[in-house]
Amino acid sequence: MKTAIWLYLFIFVAFFDLHAQYPILSPFALSLGAAPSFIGLIMGVYSITHLPGNLLAGYGVDRYGSKPFIVLSLIAAGTVLIFQSRVTDPWQLLAIRSISGFVLAFLSPSCLALLAKLAKDRIHQGKLMSGNGLVHTLASVVSPAAGAYLVAKLGFQASFTALGWGLIATGVIAIFGVREARTPAMAGNAGDDLPVPTNGRSADSNGSPAIPWLFFGIPIALSCSQGILFFELPLSDAARHSVLTSGLLFSMVSLGALVTLAMLFLNRFPAFYRTAFGSLGLAVVFFGMAIGWPVPLYATLFLIGMAKGVIYPAIAAMLAELTSHARYGRVFSLLSISYSVGAFIGPLVSGQLRDSISPFYLAFVGLMIALTLLPFDRFRRVATV
């Protein structure tokens, strides 16, 4: 449990630094002379360079453990962020963000794999995943507003430098704070021989289903919709002339997620149903934004956050339930790859098509397609366990 607490602390600091950049990255790119379409590319390339890092992280974590990748990812990300503070044109920012995307690709699979290995049983595993979501959300509640406040007081260069040193310090502390047992707590439990997703057919002699590939359409569509939202919010009429307002808007999303994450009774419901119904609710909200429904923007963002607070822990918990402890690194790297693909598509498409169609309608369509293709029959048995 001590390792989990330390890990939560490092996750909090790391995601605080990362989320603090969301409301300031687009204005920073604009200050360098980048066009909106190029800003979409800058935000998208960060995600696409996650892919090779995610692939390497999957096998690396399973072979060498999570700790070295957590430490090196944090230190490298902080160093890159310091260099980011000194860029002078959009192309330099594009190059720096592509490097940052690669080095940070190792962090999420490493943290999720380590948390899953710390679990004593499936219920404890679900609680640890919810705890990860809670810490992540707590960090993202205050960090966008804090990042905007830093820029308002210190400027872009000093703000990126401060955030970079924060990540480096966290990585150094992680060397001493993270303890990784060689034998996972759940080793030997039933279901440890389950493979990673292959073709959607039954995975083992116990009849436990493998994870169908079509399931990963949900995290792709989810991250695509979030990429669209993160691209559009700083450029909206409400936040265009105020970085601080942009930060407050992002914080509203995190506050909504915090509410549902605090509803611990939700963990009693099957993870698959939480994923499906949470995604449906998120799609409805994006459709409302696309048609200009009368709900205030702050309330709308709060609803988006509530849906995220349901979906993200549910996806991680379900993957952990269906995966062998020896393959946690690979399956969570597949999850991170899915998130990266969606996060690349979202801002890129939004930047190119925002003048002809509402990007929020594209988010709605993507989520509904993913839900339509979701293989409900494959998960019926798991959801009733």
C-alpha positions in Angstrom: 0.0 0.0 0.0 2.9 2.3 0.7 4.1 1.9 -2.9 0.6 2.8 -4.1 0.6 6.0 -2.1 4.0 7.0 -3.4 2.8 6.1 -6.9 -0.3 8.2 -6.6 1.9 11.2 -5.4 4.1 10.9 -8.5 1.1 10.6 -10.8 -0.4 13.7 -9.2 2.6 15.8 -9.7 3.2 14.5 -13.2 -0.3 15.0 -14.4 -0.5 18.4 -12.7 2.4 19.5 -14.9 0.9 18.0 -18.0 -2.6 19.3 -17.6 -1.3 22.8 -16.8 -0.2 23.0 -20.4 -3.6 22.4 -21.9 -5.0 26.0 -21.7 -1.7 27.6 -22.6 -0.3 25.5 -25.4 -2.7 26.9 -28.1 -2.2 30.6 -27.1 1.6 29.9 -27.0 1.5 28.5 -30.5 -0.6 31.5 -31.7 2.0 33.9 -30.1 4.6 32.1 -32.3 2.5 32.8 -35.4 1.0 29.4 -35.9 -2.3 29.1 -37.8 -5.2 27.1 -36.3 -4.7 24.2 -38.7 -1.0 24.1 -37.7 -1.9 24.2 -34.0 -4.0 21.1 -34.6 -0.9 19.4 -36.1 1.2 20.4 -33.1 -1.3 18.9 -30.7 -1.8 15.8 -32.9 1.9 15.0 -33.4 2.3 14.8 -29.6 -0.1 11.9 -29.7 1.1 10.2 -32.8 4.7 10.0 -31.5 3.2 8.2 -28.5 2.8 5.1 -30.7 6.4 3.9 -31.0 6.8 4.7 -27.3 3.7 2.8 -26.3 4.9 -0.3 -28.3 8.3 -0.2 -26.7 6.8 0.4 -23.2 4.5 -2.6 -23.5 7.2 -5.2 -23.9 9.7 -3.2 -21.8 7.5 -3.0 -18.7 6.7 -6.7 -18.9 10.4 -7.6 -19.1 12.1 -5.0 -16.9 9.4 -3.7 -14.6 7.7 -0.3 -14.3 10.1 1.7 -12.2 12.9 2.5 -14.6 10.4 3.7 -17.2 8.5 5.8 -14.7 11.7 7.5 -13.6 13.3 8.0 -17.0 10.0 9.2 -18.6 9.5 11.9 -15.9 13.1 13.2 -16.1 13.2 13.2 -19.9 9.8 14.9 -20.1 10.9 17.7 -17.8 14.1 18.2 -19.8 12.1 18.5 -23.0 9.7 20.9 -21.4 12.6 23.2 -20.5 13.7 23.2 -24.1 10.1 23.9 -25.1 10.3 27.2 -23.2 13.0 28.4 -25.6 11.4 27.8 -29.0 10.9 30.7 -31.3 8.8 29.5 -34.2 6.0 27.0 -34.7 8.2 24.4 -36.4 10.5 24.2 -33.4 7.4 23.7 -31.2 6.2 20.9 -33.5 9.6 19.1 -33.1 9.7 19.6 -29.3 6.2 18.3 -28.9 6.9 15.2 -31.0 9.8 14.4 -28.7 7.7 15.0 -25.6 5.0 12.7 -26.9 7.6 9.9 -27.3 9.2 10.1 -23.9 5.9 10.4 -22.1 4.5 7.4 -23.9 6.2 5.2 -21.3 4.5 6.8 -18.2 0.9 5.7 -18.4 1.5 2.0 -19.2 4.1 1.8 -16.5 1.9 3.3 -13.8 -1.2 1.2 -14.7 0.8 -2.0 -14.9 2.4 -1.4 -11.5 -1.0 -0.5 -9.9 -2.5 -3.7 -11.4 0.3 -5.8 -10.0 -0.1 -4.3 -6.5 -3.7 -5.6 -6.3 -4.6 -8.4 -3.9 -7.7 -9.4 -5.8 -10.0 -8.2 -8.5 -12.0 -5.9 -6.2 -8.8 -4.4 -4.9 -7.7 -4.0 -8.5 -10.8 -2.0 -9.4 -10.2 0.2 -6.3 -6.6 0.9 -7.3 -7.7 1.9 -10.8 -10.4 4.2 -9.5 -7.8 5.7 -7.2 -5.6 6.4 -10.2 -8.5 8.1 -11.9 -9.2 10.1 -8.7 -5.6 11.3 -8.3 -5.4 12.1 -12.0 -8.6 14.1 -11.8 -7.6 15.9 -8.6 -4.4 17.0 -10.4 -6.4 18.2 -13.5 -8.9 20.1 -11.4 -6.4 22.8 -10.3 -3.7 22.5 -12.9 -5.3 24.2 -15.9 -6.2 27.3 -13.8 -2.7 27.1 -12.2 -1.0 26.9 -15.6 -3.1 29.9 -16.9 -2.2 31.8 -13.7 1.5 31.1 -14.1 1.4 32.4 -17.7 -0.5 35.5 -16.6 2.1 36.3 -13.9 5.4 34.9 -15.4 4.9 34.5 -19.1 5.2 31.4 -21.3 9.0 30.9 -21.0 9.2 31.0 -17.2 6.0 28.8 -16.8 7.3 26.0 -19.1 10.7 26.1 -17.3 9.0 25.8 -13.9 6.8 22.9 -15.0 9.8 21.2 -16.5 11.9 21.3 -13.3 8.9 20.0 -11.4 8.8 16.9 -13.6 12.5 16.4 -13.2 12.3 16.7 -9.4 9.4 14.2 -9.4 11.5 11.7 -11.5 14.4 11.9 -9.1 12.2 11.4 -6.0 10.6 8.4 -7.8 13.9 6.6 -7.7 13.6 6.3 -4.0 9.8 6.2 -3.6 8.7 3.5 -6.0 9.2 -0.1 -4.8 8.3 -2.8 -7.3 7.8 -6.4 -6.0 9.2 -9.1 -8.3 6.1 -11.3 -7.8 2.7 -9.6 -8.3 0.3 -9.9 -5.5 -2.3 -11.6 -7.7 0.1 -14.1 -9.2 -1.4 -17.5 -9.4 -5.0 -16.3 -9.3 -7.6 -17.7 -11.7 -7.4 -16.2 -15.1 -3.7 -15.5 -15.0 -3.3 -17.4 -18.2 -5.5 -15.0 -20.2 -3.8 -13.6 -23.3 -3.9 -10.1 -24.7 -6.5 -9.4 -27.4 -6.1 -11.5 -30.5 -9.2 -12.2 -32.5 -12.1 -11.8 -30.1 -12.6 -15.6 -29.6 -12.6 -17.3 -26.2 -9.2 -17.1 -24.6 -8.7 -20.0 -22.3 -10.0 -23.3 -21.0 -12.1 -21.6 -18.4 -14.2 -19.9 -21.0 -13.0 -16.4 -20.1 -13.3 -14.2 -23.3 -10.3 -12.4 -24.8 -10.6 -8.7 -25.3 -12.0 -8.1 -28.9 -10.1 -5.6 -31.0 -13.3 -3.7 -31.6 -13.4 -2.8 -27.9 -10.5 -0.5 -28.5 -12.7 1.7 -30.7 -14.1 3.1 -27.4 -10.8 4.6 -26.1 -10.0 5.8 -29.7 -13.3 7.6 -30.0 -13.0 8.8 -26.4 -9.6 10.4 -26.8 -10.6 11.8 -30.2 -13.5 13.6 -28.6 -11.2 14.9 -25.8 -8.7 16.0 -28.4 -11.4 18.0 -30.2 -12.5 19.5 -26.9 -9.0 20.5 -25.8 -8.3 22.1 -29.2 -11.6 24.0 -29.4 -11.9 25.3 -25.8 -9.0 27.8 -25.9 -10.2 29.1 -29.3 -13.8 29.5 -28.2 -15.4 32.9 -27.8 -15.5 32.4 -24.0 -11.8 31.9 -23.7 -10.2 33.4 -26.8 -9.2 36.7 -25.0 -8.4 35.2 -21.6 -5.9 32.4 -20.8 -7.2 32.4 -17.2 -10.8 31.8 -18.4 -9.5 28.9 -20.6 -7.9 27.4 -17.5 -11.2 27.6 -15.5 -13.1 25.9 -18.4 -10.7 23.0 -18.3 -11.0 22.8 -14.5 -14.8 22.4 -14.8 -14.3 19.2 -16.8 -12.1 17.9 -14.0 -14.5 18.9 -11.3 -17.2 16.9 -13.1 -14.9 13.9 -13.2 -14.2 14.3 -9.5 -17.9 14.0 -8.7 -18.4 10.7 -10.3 -15.0 9.3 -9.1 -16.2 10.1 -5.6 -19.3 8.0 -6.1 -17.6 4.8 -4.9 -20.8 2.8 -5.3 -20.4 2.9 -9.0 -17.6 0.4 -8.7 -20.2 -2.2 -7.8 -21.6 -2.1 -11.4 -19.8 -4.2 -14.1 -17.0 -2.2 -15.7 -18.3 -3.0 -19.2 -21.7 -1.4 -18.6 -20.0 1.6 -17.0 -17.9 2.0 -20.1 -20.9 1.6 -22.5 -23.4 3.9 -20.7 -20.8 6.5 -19.9 -19.8 6.7 -23.5 -23.4 7.0 -24.6 -23.9 9.9 -22.1 -20.8 11.6 -23.4 -22.0 11.3 -27.0 -25.3 12.9 -26.1 -23.5 15.9 -24.5 -21.3 16.4 -27.6 -24.4 16.3 -29.8 -25.9 19.0 -27.6 -22.9 21.1 -28.0 -23.0 20.6 -31.8 -26.6 21.8 -32.1 -26.1 24.7 -29.6 -28.3 23.4 -26.9 -29.3 25.9 -24.2 -27.3 24.4 -21.4 -24.5 26.8 -20.2 -21.0 26.0 -21.2 -19.7 25.5 -17.7 -22.5 23.0 -17.0 -21.9 21.2 -20.2 -18.2 20.8 -19.4 -19.1 19.6 -16.0 -21.3 16.9 -17.6 -18.4 15.9 -19.9 -16.2 15.5 -16.8 -18.8 13.3 -15.1 -18.9 11.0 -18.1 -15.1 10.8 -18.1 -15.0 10.0 -14.4 -17.1 6.9 -15.2 -15.4 5.8 -18.4 -11.7 6.0 -17.8 -11.5 3.9 -14.6 -14.0 1.4 -16.0 -11.9 0.8 -19.1 -8.7 0.2 -17.1 -10.5 -2.0 -14.6 -12.0 -4.2 -17.3 -8.7 -4.7 -19.1 -7.0 -5.6 -15.8 -9.7 -8.2 -15.1 -9.3 -9.9 -18.4 -5.5 -9.9 -18.6 -2.7 -12.0 -17.2 -0.4 -10.2 -14.8 2.5 -11.1 -17.0 1.0 -9.2 -19.9 -0.2 -6.0 -18.1 2.5 -3.9 -19.8 1.4 -5.0 -23.3 -2.3 -4.7 -22.8 -2.0 -1.2 -21.2 0.3 -0.2 -24.0 -2.5 -1.2 -26.4 -4.8 1.0 -24.4 -2.3 3.9 -24.5 -1.9 3.4 -28.3 -5.6 3.7 -28.7 -5.7 6.9 -26.7 -2.8 8.2 -28.8 -4.4 7.4 -32.1 -7.6 9.2 -31.1 -5.8 12.2 -29.6 -3.9 12.6 -32.9 -7.0 12.4 -35.0 -9.1 14.7 -32.8 -7.3 18.1 -33.0 -6.0 17.4 -36.5 -9.5 16.9 -37.9 -10.9 19.7 -35.8 -8.3 22.1 -37.2 -9.0 21.2 -40.8 -12.8 21.0 -40.7 -13.9 23.4 -38.0 -15.0 26.0 -40.6 -17.3 23.6 -42.5 -18.8 21.4 -39.7 -19.0 21.5 -35.9 -16.1 19.5 -34.5 -18.4 18.5 -31.6 -20.6 16.8 -34.1 -17.6 14.8 -35.3 -17.0 13.8 -31.6 -20.6 12.6 -31.3 -20.4 10.6 -34.5 -17.1 8.9 -33.5 -18.5 7.8 -30.1 -21.7 6.5 -31.6 -19.8 4.5 -34.3 -17.6 3.0 -31.5 -20.6 2.1 -29.5 -22.4 0.5 -32.5 -19.4 -1.7 -33.2 -18.9 -2.7 -29.6 -19.2 -6.5 -29.2 -21.8 -6.6 -26.4 -22.2 -10.4 -26.7 -18.5 -11.0 -26.0 -18.8 -9.2 -22.7 -22.1 -10.5 -21.5 -20.5 -13.3 -19.5 -17.9 -11.0 -18.0 -20.4 -8.3 -17.0 -22.5 -10.9 -15.0 -19.5 -12.2 -13.0 
